[in-house]
């Protein structure tokens, strides 16, 4: 189960809408499983079918999280033409972020869909995304 | 010539849990060879069998991505700092 405050969910959705038709990406830091900060990242690929964290920006964000003794709670990104479900590419890359929830947003229709997953050893498991006030 | 190398969580299994290790070498390749002599397997996580930098990792020298410097042949000097991070990517295909 992943718990996120409404403000962060709204921010992820707004980011996805703003970057549409390209995919958006970002991270949420946490402490003891509780979300603390959201970082909107640049998609270095600027692509409608993929994302890559900008390497210089990722170094700054990783340090900020590490220096504050926080963890990488969430990696989020959007799919702009398909459902909010991890692709094979997502599964392959997720090995780099063990223990992290992958939150996917789909902007293919006006009804934005947002879901959360754990991906371990190539197996995708959806988890409950609980939104707190 | 000592160079500090910061290791991300997912690769600390190769460093006995250490966040940072020290190595020597006048290029990134030489440094990684040196590190692998004490932290066996680490090099293989950073370099492909073809001898290129693995696209699953980012390596920075003094906070500059080595892909924008000289890649594995990037020159190193005493006191430089090297940071390794997992790359993060994905997509809908």
Backbone of each chain as ProteinMPNN parsed JSONL, in Angstrom:
{"seq_chain_A": "XXXXXXXXXXXXXXXXXXXXXXXXXXXXXXXXXXXXXXXXXXXXXXXXXXXXXXXXXXXXXXXXXXXXXXXXXXXXXXXXXXXXXXXXXXXXXXXXXXXXXXXXXXXXXXXXXXXXXXXXXXXXXXXXXXXXX", "coords_chain_A": {"N_chain_A": [[0.837, -1.193, 0.0], [0.498, 2.203, -0.839], [0.688, 5.407, 0.47], [-0.33, 8.606, -0.258], [-0.401, 12.162, 0.0], [-3.194, 14.194, -0.996], [-2.406, 16.561, -2.27], [0.038, 15.923, -3.474], [-0.677, 13.919, -5.257], [-2.331, 15.408, -6.91], [-0.398, 17.116, -7.928], [1.253, 15.395, -9.39], [-0.542, 14.549, -11.359], [-1.11, 16.997, -12.573], [1.394, 17.615, -13.572], [1.73, 15.553, -15.421], [-0.311, 16.155, -17.23], [0.548, 18.635, -18.129], [2.943, 18.054, -19.474], [2.071, 16.375, -21.453], [1.886, 15.862, -25.0], [4.206, 14.403, -24.386], [5.918, 12.066, -22.239], [5.894, 12.472, -18.715], [8.054, 12.702, -15.786], [9.217, 11.878, -12.466], [10.089, 12.009, -8.941], [9.207, 10.903, -5.619], [10.167, 11.578, -2.403], [10.635, 9.915, 0.752], [10.116, 9.268, 4.265], [10.473, 6.741, 6.54], [8.457, 5.445, 5.16], [6.561, 7.399, 4.765], [5.431, 9.932, 2.628], [7.448, 12.717, 1.801], [8.578, 14.746, 0.128], [8.196, 16.044, -3.179], [9.695, 15.746, -6.329], [9.678, 17.181, -9.382], [10.875, 15.99, -12.408], [12.999, 16.545, -15.267], [12.258, 15.11, -18.391], [14.682, 13.699, -20.092], [14.579, 12.591, -22.564], [12.385, 13.689, -23.793], [10.007, 12.541, -24.949], [7.127, 10.936, -26.431], [6.911, 8.28, -25.862], [8.682, 7.38, -23.98], [10.879, 7.79, -21.091], [13.717, 9.36, -19.565], [15.592, 10.089, -16.774], [17.065, 13.257, -16.504], [20.519, 13.401, -16.316], [22.193, 15.143, -14.805], [20.374, 16.563, -13.244], [19.228, 14.468, -11.836], [21.363, 13.647, -10.228], [21.552, 15.806, -8.446], [19.05, 15.665, -7.179], [19.062, 13.092, -6.095], [21.152, 13.359, -4.238], [20.057, 15.322, -2.56], [17.99, 13.904, -1.396], [19.378, 11.788, -0.205], [21.119, 13.182, 1.531], [19.313, 14.143, 3.352], [18.642, 11.945, 4.685], [16.49, 10.582, 3.664], [14.345, 8.338, 1.776], [13.999, 6.91, -1.504], [10.876, 6.937, -2.319], [8.929, 6.841, -4.315], [8.938, 6.418, -7.839], [7.659, 8.197, -10.445], [5.831, 8.276, -13.562], [4.369, 9.169, -16.746], [2.103, 7.601, -19.032], [1.179, 8.292, -22.252], [-0.399, 7.402, -24.261], [-1.248, 4.935, -23.665], [-2.485, 2.543, -21.205], [-2.292, 3.009, -17.57], [-0.151, 1.162, -16.718], [2.707, -0.824, -15.96], [5.125, -1.0, -18.54], [7.028, -3.308, -20.603], [9.524, -2.17, -20.806], [9.524, -0.521, -18.538], [9.486, -2.473, -16.542], [11.942, -3.681, -16.97], [13.721, -1.609, -16.341], [13.102, -1.11, -13.709], [14.548, -2.644, -11.96], [16.59, -1.146, -11.048], [15.657, 0.354, -8.986], [15.004, -0.878, -6.373], [12.48, -1.735, -3.998], [11.031, 0.524, -4.328], [8.029, 2.279, -5.06], [6.327, 2.246, -8.15], [4.673, 4.679, -9.712], [2.15, 5.178, -11.984], [0.703, 7.264, -14.444], [-1.949, 7.766, -16.615], [-2.553, 9.66, -19.456], [-4.131, 9.344, -21.606], [-6.813, 9.751, -21.978], [-9.394, 12.143, -21.055], [-10.178, 11.48, -18.527], [-8.102, 11.115, -16.109], [-5.947, 8.514, -15.179], [-4.507, 7.05, -12.357], [-2.195, 4.935, -10.89], [-0.534, 2.583, -8.67], [2.412, 0.552, -8.36], [4.332, -2.332, -7.35], [7.335, -3.656, -8.409], [9.02, -6.5, -8.564], [11.71, -8.595, -9.224], [10.935, -8.802, -11.898], [8.234, -9.197, -11.732], [5.078, -7.8, -11.77], [3.133, -6.138, -9.429], [0.149, -4.734, -8.515], [-0.453, -2.156, -6.151], [-2.389, -0.844, -3.446], [-3.316, 2.513, -3.781], [-3.516, 4.87, -1.556], [-5.117, 7.817, -0.907], [-4.546, 10.604, 1.022], [-6.004, 13.291, 2.923]], "CA_chain_A": [[0.0, 0.0, 0.0], [1.21, 3.474, -0.884], [-0.151, 6.507, 0.931], [0.152, 9.907, -0.729], [-1.347, 13.25, 0.234], [-3.931, 14.665, -2.184], [-1.65, 17.616, -2.97], [1.068, 15.302, -4.325], [-1.384, 13.248, -6.353], [-2.739, 16.488, -7.817], [0.796, 17.649, -8.594], [1.673, 14.395, -10.387], [-1.514, 14.597, -12.462], [-0.921, 18.275, -13.271], [2.658, 17.492, -14.307], [1.474, 14.663, -16.566], [-1.142, 16.907, -18.206], [1.348, 19.734, -18.678], [3.956, 17.536, -20.399], [1.414, 15.649, -22.525], [1.906, 14.419, -25.289], [5.404, 13.688, -23.938], [5.824, 11.463, -20.91], [6.521, 13.229, -17.626], [8.66, 11.8, -14.806], [9.623, 12.521, -11.23], [10.22, 11.128, -7.779], [8.732, 11.356, -4.315], [11.013, 11.088, -1.318], [9.859, 9.563, 1.923], [10.823, 8.879, 5.481], [9.698, 5.684, 7.203], [7.286, 5.106, 4.353], [5.651, 8.539, 4.61], [5.903, 10.854, 1.593], [7.9, 13.994, 2.346], [8.822, 15.78, -0.893], [8.047, 15.63, -4.574], [10.593, 16.423, -7.264], [9.368, 17.019, -10.805], [12.133, 15.851, -13.134], [12.925, 16.714, -16.716], [12.427, 13.915, -19.205], [15.784, 14.027, -21.006], [14.229, 12.1, -23.905], [11.266, 14.477, -24.336], [9.415, 11.584, -25.884], [5.787, 10.455, -26.085], [6.923, 6.843, -25.576], [9.716, 6.976, -23.036], [11.479, 8.837, -20.263], [15.005, 9.139, -18.927], [15.916, 11.217, -15.901], [18.226, 14.069, -16.859], [21.525, 12.865, -15.392], [22.682, 16.166, -13.878], [19.295, 16.849, -12.3], [19.067, 13.288, -10.983], [22.428, 13.673, -9.219], [21.162, 16.795, -7.411], [17.88, 15.181, -6.439], [19.501, 11.922, -5.313], [21.93, 13.894, -3.103], [19.156, 16.017, -1.632], [17.258, 12.86, -0.675], [20.353, 11.054, 0.6], [21.616, 14.062, 2.586], [18.257, 14.329, 4.355], [18.333, 10.605, 5.198], [15.197, 10.126, 3.161], [14.427, 7.255, 0.806], [13.254, 7.068, -2.751], [9.614, 6.24, -2.065], [8.166, 6.684, -5.558], [9.294, 6.928, -9.167], [6.419, 8.299, -11.222], [5.887, 8.775, -14.935], [3.079, 9.063, -17.421], [1.925, 7.003, -20.357], [0.294, 9.274, -22.872], [-1.276, 6.763, -25.247], [-1.615, 3.599, -23.185], [-3.003, 2.547, -19.835], [-1.351, 3.225, -16.476], [0.343, -0.153, -16.318], [4.123, -0.853, -16.34], [5.491, -1.635, -19.81], [8.213, -4.17, -20.458], [10.662, -1.273, -20.552], [9.452, -0.127, -17.122], [9.856, -3.634, -15.718], [13.386, -3.881, -17.112], [14.46, -0.552, -15.632], [12.739, -1.019, -12.291], [15.542, -3.336, -11.118], [17.489, -0.133, -10.498], [15.029, 1.061, -7.864], [14.325, -1.879, -5.535], [11.764, -1.229, -2.824], [10.376, 1.785, -4.671], [6.76, 2.168, -5.777], [6.255, 2.889, -9.463], [3.347, 5.265, -9.902], [1.905, 5.487, -13.4], [-0.437, 8.101, -14.764], [-2.269, 7.747, -18.04], [-3.222, 10.88, -19.926], [-4.683, 9.047, -22.943], [-8.143, 10.343, -22.076], [-9.591, 13.238, -20.102], [-10.26, 10.896, -17.187], [-6.741, 10.687, -15.803], [-5.885, 7.298, -14.381], [-3.253, 6.999, -11.609], [-2.115, 3.669, -10.162], [0.788, 2.326, -8.1], [2.861, -0.837, -8.507], [5.646, -2.823, -6.923], [7.875, -4.551, -9.434], [10.15, -7.228, -7.975], [12.133, -9.743, -10.041], [10.182, -8.868, -13.144], [6.818, -9.459, -11.495], [4.353, -6.563, -11.476], [2.004, -6.29, -8.509], [-0.46, -3.453, -8.198], [-0.694, -1.931, -4.729], [-3.423, 0.16, -3.191], [-2.862, 3.897, -3.652], [-4.447, 5.526, -0.639], [-4.923, 9.262, -0.957], [-4.915, 11.206, 2.303], [-6.349, 14.715, 2.749]], "C_chain_A": [[0.88, 1.255, 0.0], [0.241, 4.57, -0.462], [0.462, 7.819, 0.444], [-0.877, 10.98, -0.395], [-1.981, 13.72, -1.089], [-3.124, 15.689, -2.982], [-0.607, 17.014, -3.911], [0.434, 14.582, -5.509], [-1.797, 14.295, -7.389], [-1.542, 17.019, -8.606], [1.3, 16.692, -9.681], [0.754, 14.47, -11.611], [-1.327, 15.883, -13.278], [0.352, 18.236, -14.121], [2.45, 16.656, -15.571], [0.685, 15.395, -17.649], [-0.32, 17.973, -18.911], [2.328, 19.228, -19.736], [3.357, 16.729, -21.551], [1.562, 16.427, -23.832], [3.203, 13.699, -24.939], [5.154, 13.074, -22.563], [6.48, 12.4, -19.898], [7.167, 12.214, -16.681], [9.074, 12.589, -13.576], [9.74, 11.515, -10.108], [9.556, 11.763, -6.559], [9.631, 10.723, -3.268], [10.13, 10.766, -0.119], [10.748, 9.264, 3.119], [9.927, 7.903, 6.229], [8.38, 5.417, 6.472], [6.302, 6.241, 4.144], [6.247, 9.524, 3.602], [6.278, 12.2, 2.203], [7.996, 15.09, 1.282], [8.655, 15.2, -2.28], [9.006, 16.433, -5.445], [10.113, 16.146, -8.684], [10.691, 16.985, -11.554], [11.905, 16.163, -14.614], [13.06, 15.348, -17.376], [13.466, 14.229, -20.277], [15.49, 13.552, -22.422], [13.158, 12.949, -24.581], [10.499, 13.675, -25.375], [8.002, 11.209, -25.454], [5.769, 8.974, -25.701], [7.999, 6.415, -24.584], [10.175, 8.135, -22.176], [12.843, 8.379, -19.775], [15.234, 10.34, -18.023], [17.129, 11.944, -16.471], [19.333, 13.769, -15.839], [22.024, 13.896, -14.379], [21.626, 16.472, -12.812], [19.113, 15.691, -11.315], [20.139, 13.237, -9.892], [22.054, 14.631, -8.079], [20.032, 16.263, -6.536], [18.266, 14.002, -5.54], [20.25, 12.381, -4.06], [21.026, 14.543, -2.065], [18.414, 14.999, -0.762], [18.193, 12.135, 0.289], [20.835, 11.897, 1.785], [20.596, 14.238, 3.702], [17.862, 12.992, 5.0], [16.924, 10.158, 4.84], [15.438, 8.988, 2.171], [13.693, 7.656, -0.462], [11.976, 6.248, -2.609], [8.916, 5.885, -3.371], [8.98, 7.176, -6.755], [7.985, 7.02, -9.93], [6.704, 8.713, -12.659], [4.53, 8.572, -15.584], [3.197, 8.229, -18.687], [0.876, 7.863, -21.048], [-0.658, 8.672, -23.899], [-1.789, 5.408, -24.786], [-2.054, 3.683, -21.726], [-1.885, 2.735, -18.801], [-0.904, 1.877, -15.902], [1.792, -0.269, -16.79], [4.36, -1.616, -17.644], [6.672, -2.571, -19.555], [9.462, -3.34, -20.2], [10.693, -0.86, -19.08], [9.935, -1.259, -16.222], [11.372, -3.829, -15.756], [14.172, -2.85, -16.297], [14.203, -0.548, -14.129], [13.717, -1.757, -11.387], [16.497, -2.344, -10.463], [16.934, 0.54, -9.254], [14.28, 0.068, -6.963], [13.631, -1.224, -4.339], [10.999, 0.058, -3.086], [9.06, 1.52, -5.397], [6.877, 2.87, -7.116], [4.829, 3.364, -9.656], [3.214, 5.661, -11.37], [0.619, 6.272, -13.563], [-0.714, 7.943, -16.245], [-3.051, 8.999, -18.4], [-3.855, 10.634, -21.292], [-6.109, 9.56, -23.101], [-8.279, 11.455, -21.037], [-9.709, 12.74, -18.672], [-8.888, 10.325, -16.836], [-6.768, 9.512, -14.835], [-4.528, 7.297, -13.668], [-3.246, 5.752, -10.73], [-0.677, 3.435, -9.689], [1.122, 0.838, -8.138], [4.156, -1.082, -7.757], [6.09, -3.791, -7.995], [9.113, -5.215, -8.841], [10.446, -8.437, -8.854], [11.262, -9.909, -11.284], [8.695, -9.113, -12.977], [6.133, -8.161, -11.055], [3.192, -6.864, -10.533], [1.422, -4.911, -8.239], [-0.635, -3.348, -6.693], [-1.751, -0.843, -4.572], [-2.765, 1.534, -3.089], [-3.9, 4.611, -2.797], [-4.131, 7.017, -0.606], [-5.437, 9.866, 0.346], [-5.168, 12.703, 2.112], [-5.128, 15.619, 2.938]], "O_chain_A": [[1.863, 1.349, 0.735], [-0.879, 4.654, -0.965], [1.631, 8.103, 0.706], [-2.081, 10.744, -0.494], [-1.364, 13.644, -2.152], [-3.151, 15.688, -4.213], [-0.388, 17.524, -5.01], [0.948, 14.633, -6.627], [-1.633, 14.09, -8.592], [-1.653, 17.33, -9.792], [1.721, 17.125, -10.755], [1.219, 14.457, -12.75], [-1.379, 15.863, -14.508], [0.385, 18.754, -15.237], [2.931, 17.007, -16.649], [0.98, 15.267, -18.837], [-0.459, 18.195, -20.114], [2.528, 19.874, -20.765], [4.052, 16.428, -22.521], [1.368, 17.642, -23.78], [3.306, 12.494, -25.168], [4.278, 13.521, -21.823], [7.492, 13.037, -20.189], [6.877, 11.02, -16.752], [9.259, 13.804, -13.631], [9.518, 10.32, -10.3], [9.373, 12.978, -6.482], [9.833, 9.509, -3.244], [9.019, 11.282, 0.007], [11.952, 9.04, 2.995], [8.768, 8.201, 6.517], [7.339, 5.195, 7.089], [5.313, 6.079, 3.429], [7.414, 9.904, 3.706], [5.536, 12.757, 3.012], [7.554, 16.218, 1.501], [8.933, 14.026, -2.524], [9.112, 17.652, -5.308], [10.14, 15.002, -9.138], [11.538, 17.856, -11.356], [10.793, 16.061, -15.134], [13.881, 14.53, -16.964], [13.18, 14.932, -21.246], [16.083, 14.05, -23.379], [13.035, 12.933, -25.806], [10.366, 14.085, -26.528], [7.705, 11.166, -24.26], [4.739, 8.46, -25.264], [8.206, 5.221, -24.37], [9.909, 9.299, -22.474], [13.095, 7.188, -19.596], [15.086, 11.483, -18.456], [18.105, 11.312, -16.874], [19.107, 13.871, -14.633], [22.253, 13.559, -13.217], [21.945, 16.62, -11.632], [18.878, 15.9, -10.125], [19.86, 12.833, -8.764], [22.22, 14.308, -6.903], [20.059, 16.397, -5.312], [17.854, 13.924, -4.383], [20.022, 11.868, -2.965], [21.194, 14.349, -0.861], [18.233, 15.2, 0.439], [17.849, 11.899, 1.447], [20.949, 11.396, 2.904], [20.961, 14.456, 4.857], [16.891, 12.911, 5.753], [16.259, 9.456, 5.602], [16.572, 8.712, 1.781], [12.894, 8.591, -0.489], [11.988, 5.026, -2.758], [8.383, 4.787, -3.527], [9.63, 8.219, -6.689], [7.272, 6.024, -10.053], [7.683, 9.405, -12.941], [3.657, 7.892, -15.043], [4.251, 8.167, -19.32], [-0.188, 8.128, -20.489], [-1.598, 9.326, -24.352], [-2.651, 4.806, -25.426], [-2.002, 4.742, -21.1], [-0.7, 2.633, -19.117], [-1.233, 1.512, -14.773], [2.096, 0.143, -17.909], [3.864, -2.727, -17.829], [7.231, -2.621, -18.459], [10.353, -3.76, -19.461], [11.751, -0.851, -18.452], [10.688, -1.042, -15.272], [12.006, -4.103, -14.736], [15.163, -3.183, -15.648], [15.016, -0.03, -13.363], [13.726, -1.532, -10.177], [17.134, -2.652, -9.456], [17.668, 1.225, -8.541], [13.063, 0.164, -6.811], [14.149, -0.275, -3.751], [10.389, 0.62, -2.176], [8.986, 0.636, -6.251], [7.452, 3.954, -7.211], [3.897, 2.565, -9.751], [4.051, 6.379, -11.918], [-0.398, 5.997, -12.926], [0.215, 7.984, -17.051], [-4.046, 9.353, -17.767], [-4.093, 11.573, -22.051], [-6.57, 9.781, -24.221], [-7.372, 11.673, -20.234], [-9.391, 13.456, -17.723], [-8.554, 9.203, -17.215], [-7.488, 9.505, -13.836], [-3.501, 7.52, -14.309], [-4.159, 5.532, -9.934], [0.269, 4.008, -10.23], [0.252, -0.017, -7.974], [4.964, -0.176, -7.554], [5.319, -4.643, -8.438], [10.137, -4.561, -8.64], [9.547, -9.209, -9.187], [10.903, -11.024, -11.662], [7.968, -9.225, -13.964], [6.556, -7.513, -10.098], [2.37, -7.739, -10.807], [2.132, -4.016, -7.781], [-0.932, -4.342, -6.031], [-1.965, -0.03, -5.471], [-1.767, 1.695, -2.387], [-5.005, 4.914, -3.248], [-3.005, 7.417, -0.309], [-6.591, 9.674, 0.728], [-4.588, 13.312, 1.213], [-5.24, 16.839, 2.826]]}, "seq_chain_B": "XXXXXXXXXXXXXXXXXXXXXXXXXXXXXXXXXXXXXXXXXXXXXXXXXXXXXXXXXXXXXXXXXXXXXXXXXXXXXXXXXXXXXXXXXXXXX", "coords_chain_B": {"N_chain_B": [[47.681, 8.113, -5.426], [44.616, 9.066, -4.55], [41.186, 8.504, -5.05], [37.923, 9.35, -4.317], [35.08, 7.314, -4.358], [31.698, 7.337, -4.684], [29.131, 5.182, -3.84], [26.049, 3.841, -4.922], [23.091, 2.714, -3.136], [22.102, 0.257, -4.254], [24.391, -0.98, -5.184], [25.952, -1.509, -3.073], [26.305, -3.989, -2.083], [28.609, -4.902, -3.156], [30.545, -3.544, -1.877], [30.713, -4.168, 0.737], [28.724, -2.873, 2.086], [29.603, -0.297, 2.332], [29.288, 3.235, 1.831], [31.002, 4.794, 0.417], [34.063, 4.337, -1.315], [37.657, 4.061, -1.761], [39.925, 4.539, -4.472], [42.503, 4.074, -7.007], [43.908, 5.495, -10.02], [44.567, 6.728, -13.309], [42.732, 7.101, -15.241], [39.18, 6.666, -15.774], [38.66, 4.007, -16.471], [40.992, 2.727, -15.496], [40.674, 3.238, -12.791], [38.33, 1.778, -12.246], [39.213, -0.805, -12.728], [41.051, -1.024, -10.664], [39.344, -0.786, -8.437], [37.818, -3.076, -8.762], [39.581, -5.035, -8.07], [39.499, -5.139, -5.37], [36.81, -5.056, -4.805], [35.185, -7.227, -5.942], [33.381, -7.804, -8.9], [32.083, -5.422, -9.069], [32.94, -3.828, -11.214], [31.842, -5.184, -13.384], [29.193, -4.504, -13.166], [29.119, -2.001, -14.061], [30.291, -1.792, -16.526], [29.801, -2.984, -19.787], [29.955, -6.236, -21.495], [31.046, -5.662, -23.918], [32.693, -3.654, -23.317], [31.785, -1.099, -22.889], [30.354, 1.741, -21.153], [27.774, 0.873, -19.013], [24.348, 1.285, -19.815], [22.569, 1.354, -17.793], [23.609, 2.674, -15.674], [24.725, 5.795, -14.251], [27.7, 7.591, -14.322], [29.62, 9.907, -12.645], [32.143, 12.391, -12.773], [33.438, 14.562, -10.557], [30.84, 15.605, -10.367], [30.04, 15.8, -13.003], [28.558, 14.243, -15.715], [30.058, 11.415, -17.083], [29.523, 10.675, -19.663], [29.413, 12.988, -21.032], [31.928, 13.804, -20.834], [34.945, 12.239, -21.174], [33.986, 9.649, -21.379], [34.756, 6.303, -20.556], [37.402, 6.759, -20.735], [37.877, 9.069, -19.439], [39.941, 11.4, -17.86], [41.504, 11.253, -14.674], [42.341, 12.877, -11.592], [44.287, 13.3, -8.61], [42.289, 13.626, -5.762], [39.958, 14.007, -7.129], [36.41, 13.389, -7.326], [34.28, 10.636, -7.674], [31.067, 9.649, -8.616], [28.611, 7.184, -8.534], [25.505, 6.379, -9.892], [22.317, 4.735, -10.106], [20.756, 4.692, -13.254], [17.629, 6.129, -14.172], [14.851, 5.22, -15.942], [12.314, 4.566, -18.414], [9.222, 3.724, -20.008], [6.498, 3.636, -22.4], [6.558, 1.597, -24.188]], "CA_chain_B": [[46.631, 9.027, -5.881], [43.358, 8.485, -4.072], [39.954, 9.093, -5.57], [36.761, 8.852, -3.584], [34.006, 6.843, -5.237], [30.436, 7.167, -3.935], [28.446, 4.005, -4.363], [24.621, 3.878, -4.569], [22.606, 1.622, -2.291], [21.958, -1.047, -4.918], [25.692, -1.604, -5.486], [26.76, -1.622, -1.85], [26.621, -5.403, -1.82], [29.981, -5.132, -3.614], [31.499, -2.771, -1.066], [30.501, -4.517, 2.146], [27.799, -1.909, 2.689], [30.194, 1.046, 2.403], [28.715, 4.26, 0.95], [32.076, 5.35, -0.407], [35.321, 3.605, -1.252], [38.728, 4.804, -2.417], [40.678, 3.794, -5.462], [43.513, 4.834, -7.741], [43.875, 5.311, -11.472], [44.612, 8.025, -13.991], [41.525, 7.213, -16.055], [38.056, 5.968, -15.154], [38.896, 2.571, -16.682], [42.014, 2.263, -14.558], [40.075, 3.289, -11.457], [37.382, 0.668, -12.092], [40.027, -2.026, -12.603], [41.596, -1.032, -9.307], [38.25, -1.067, -7.486], [37.365, -4.457, -8.923], [40.532, -5.937, -7.408], [39.078, -5.243, -3.962], [35.347, -5.174, -4.739], [35.0, -8.064, -7.122], [32.046, -7.808, -9.49], [31.594, -4.045, -9.215], [33.242, -3.381, -12.584], [30.897, -5.827, -14.298], [27.894, -3.84, -13.087], [29.252, -0.663, -14.643], [30.8, -1.886, -17.891], [29.242, -4.128, -20.518], [30.955, -7.182, -22.016], [31.711, -5.02, -25.06], [33.632, -2.665, -22.803], [31.213, 0.249, -22.815], [29.662, 2.067, -19.919], [26.424, 0.314, -19.011], [23.367, 2.375, -19.854], [21.779, 1.337, -16.57], [24.238, 3.486, -14.619], [25.347, 7.084, -14.538], [28.938, 7.808, -13.579], [29.966, 11.331, -12.669], [33.422, 12.822, -12.214], [33.203, 15.918, -10.034], [29.436, 15.932, -10.656], [29.827, 15.905, -14.46], [28.292, 12.934, -16.306], [31.22, 11.086, -17.934], [29.11, 10.579, -21.071], [29.696, 14.296, -21.635], [33.383, 14.031, -20.706], [35.626, 11.303, -22.069], [33.522, 8.275, -21.166], [35.622, 5.49, -19.692], [38.776, 7.276, -20.812], [37.949, 10.339, -18.719], [41.148, 11.507, -17.026], [41.267, 11.514, -13.261], [43.479, 13.414, -10.86], [44.199, 13.164, -7.161], [41.286, 14.474, -5.138], [38.688, 13.983, -7.862], [35.422, 12.505, -6.73], [33.478, 9.899, -8.648], [29.787, 9.218, -8.056], [27.874, 6.233, -9.366], [24.074, 6.337, -9.594], [21.509, 3.978, -11.048], [19.967, 5.526, -14.158], [16.197, 5.856, -14.055], [14.208, 5.393, -17.229], [11.196, 3.657, -18.663], [8.456, 4.191, -21.145], [5.242, 2.916, -22.597], [6.719, 0.519, -25.184]], "C_chain_B": [[45.276, 8.448, -5.505], [42.163, 9.261, -4.61], [38.787, 8.491, -4.817], [35.659, 8.478, -4.578], [32.765, 6.598, -4.391], [29.571, 6.125, -4.638], [26.96, 4.058, -3.968], [24.196, 2.61, -3.823], [22.599, 0.277, -3.008], [23.283, -1.711, -5.263], [26.538, -1.808, -4.233], [26.998, -3.062, -1.427], [28.064, -5.702, -2.228], [31.011, -4.433, -2.732], [31.326, -3.06, 0.432], [29.625, -3.506, 2.853], [28.344, -0.491, 2.747], [29.555, 1.991, 1.381], [29.746, 4.832, 0.003], [33.327, 4.503, -0.224], [36.387, 4.457, -1.945], [39.446, 3.916, -3.406], [41.715, 4.678, -6.107], [43.378, 4.557, -9.233], [43.904, 6.657, -12.148], [43.505, 8.182, -15.031], [40.418, 6.462, -15.328], [38.222, 4.454, -15.309], [39.893, 2.018, -15.666], [41.47, 2.233, -13.133], [39.151, 2.087, -11.237], [38.109, -0.668, -11.996], [40.571, -2.154, -11.184], [40.508, -1.387, -8.29], [37.838, -2.533, -7.546], [38.318, -5.445, -8.256], [40.183, -6.11, -5.934], [37.577, -5.468, -3.81], [34.903, -5.942, -5.98], [33.548, -8.048, -7.602], [31.519, -6.417, -9.755], [31.774, -3.552, -10.657], [32.206, -3.922, -13.579], [29.502, -5.224, -14.258], [27.91, -2.484, -13.775], [29.636, -0.699, -16.122], [30.236, -3.14, -18.548], [30.362, -5.054, -20.999], [31.699, -6.594, -23.202], [32.662, -3.921, -24.607], [33.107, -1.244, -22.786], [30.547, 0.472, -21.457], [28.217, 1.57, -20.019], [25.385, 1.435, -18.991], [22.459, 2.397, -18.629], [22.409, 2.161, -15.439], [24.688, 4.841, -15.156], [26.618, 7.163, -13.699], [29.333, 9.273, -13.758], [31.381, 11.518, -12.126], [33.241, 14.281, -11.834], [31.841, 16.448, -10.498], [29.131, 16.128, -12.141], [29.644, 14.481, -15.001], [29.428, 12.577, -17.279], [30.831, 10.876, -19.395], [29.357, 11.894, -21.805], [31.16, 14.683, -21.45], [34.047, 13.046, -21.664], [35.186, 9.863, -21.909], [34.462, 7.537, -20.234], [37.067, 5.973, -19.711], [38.917, 8.635, -20.13], [39.156, 10.34, -17.771], [40.768, 11.849, -15.591], [42.533, 12.067, -12.626], [43.216, 13.254, -9.366], [43.149, 14.124, -6.603], [39.985, 14.569, -5.912], [37.685, 13.119, -7.108], [34.541, 11.921, -7.83], [32.205, 9.461, -7.952], [29.114, 8.277, -9.043], [26.412, 6.271, -8.932], [23.383, 5.38, -10.559], [20.796, 4.962, -11.957], [18.501, 5.171, -13.958], [15.527, 6.201, -15.379], [13.055, 4.412, -17.349], [10.44, 4.173, -19.872], [7.269, 3.292, -21.393], [5.381, 1.771, -23.594], [7.329, -0.719, -24.563]], "O_chain_B": [[44.84, 7.451, -6.08], [42.14, 10.492, -4.622], [38.675, 7.272, -4.693], [35.353, 9.226, -5.507], [32.774, 5.758, -3.491], [29.323, 6.186, -5.842], [26.645, 4.294, -2.802], [24.865, 1.578, -3.882], [23.035, -0.729, -2.449], [23.302, -2.894, -5.604], [27.692, -2.227, -4.315], [27.791, -3.33, -0.525], [28.676, -6.638, -1.714], [32.208, -4.701, -2.833], [31.751, -2.273, 1.278], [29.752, -3.294, 4.059], [27.636, 0.426, 3.164], [29.311, 1.617, 0.234], [29.41, 5.299, -1.085], [33.614, 4.018, 0.87], [36.075, 5.436, -2.623], [39.563, 2.706, -3.212], [41.812, 5.869, -5.81], [42.821, 3.543, -9.653], [43.339, 7.625, -11.64], [43.349, 9.247, -15.629], [40.678, 5.714, -14.385], [37.952, 3.704, -14.37], [39.662, 0.974, -15.057], [41.768, 1.319, -12.364], [39.181, 1.456, -10.18], [37.675, -1.562, -11.27], [40.557, -3.229, -10.586], [40.734, -2.195, -7.389], [37.548, -3.154, -6.523], [37.922, -6.559, -7.915], [40.536, -7.12, -5.324], [37.126, -6.008, -2.8], [34.333, -5.387, -6.919], [32.615, -8.248, -6.824], [30.614, -6.237, -10.569], [30.875, -2.941, -11.236], [31.76, -3.216, -14.484], [28.715, -5.401, -15.188], [26.864, -1.892, -14.039], [29.349, 0.232, -16.874], [30.199, -4.213, -17.946], [31.544, -4.719, -20.926], [32.841, -6.968, -23.473], [33.36, -3.325, -25.427], [33.88, -0.291, -22.681], [30.229, -0.468, -20.728], [27.532, 1.829, -21.008], [25.521, 2.408, -18.249], [21.677, 3.329, -18.441], [21.811, 2.322, -14.376], [24.986, 5.003, -16.34], [26.611, 6.839, -12.512], [29.371, 9.797, -14.871], [31.768, 10.885, -11.144], [32.932, 15.125, -12.675], [31.719, 17.583, -10.958], [28.041, 16.587, -12.484], [30.486, 13.614, -14.765], [29.725, 13.347, -18.193], [31.692, 10.894, -20.275], [29.493, 11.922, -23.028], [31.579, 15.765, -21.862], [33.729, 13.034, -22.853], [35.927, 8.946, -22.263], [34.912, 8.092, -19.231], [37.857, 5.644, -18.826], [39.962, 9.278, -20.234], [39.356, 9.408, -16.992], [39.844, 12.621, -15.335], [43.647, 11.769, -13.058], [42.076, 13.096, -8.927], [43.139, 15.305, -6.947], [39.011, 15.142, -5.423], [38.065, 12.228, -6.347], [34.124, 12.605, -8.766], [32.249, 8.959, -6.829], [29.059, 8.551, -10.242], [26.114, 6.204, -7.739], [23.815, 5.23, -11.702], [20.279, 5.972, -11.48], [18.175, 4.035, -13.612], [15.624, 7.326, -15.868], [12.856, 3.547, -16.496], [10.962, 4.963, -20.658], [7.058, 2.307, -20.684], [4.416, 1.042, -23.825], [7.535, -1.717, -25.253]]}, "name": "protein", "num_of_chains": 2, "seq": "XXXXXXXXXXXXXXXXXXXXXXXXXXXXXXXXXXXXXXXXXXXXXXXXXXXXXXXXXXXXXXXXXXXXXXXXXXXXXXXXXXXXXXXXXXXXXXXXXXXXXXXXXXXXXXXXXXXXXXXXXXXXXXXXXXXXXXXXXXXXXXXXXXXXXXXXXXXXXXXXXXXXXXXXXXXXXXXXXXXXXXXXXXXXXXXXXXXXXXXXXXXXXXXXXXXXXXXXXXXXXXXXXX"}
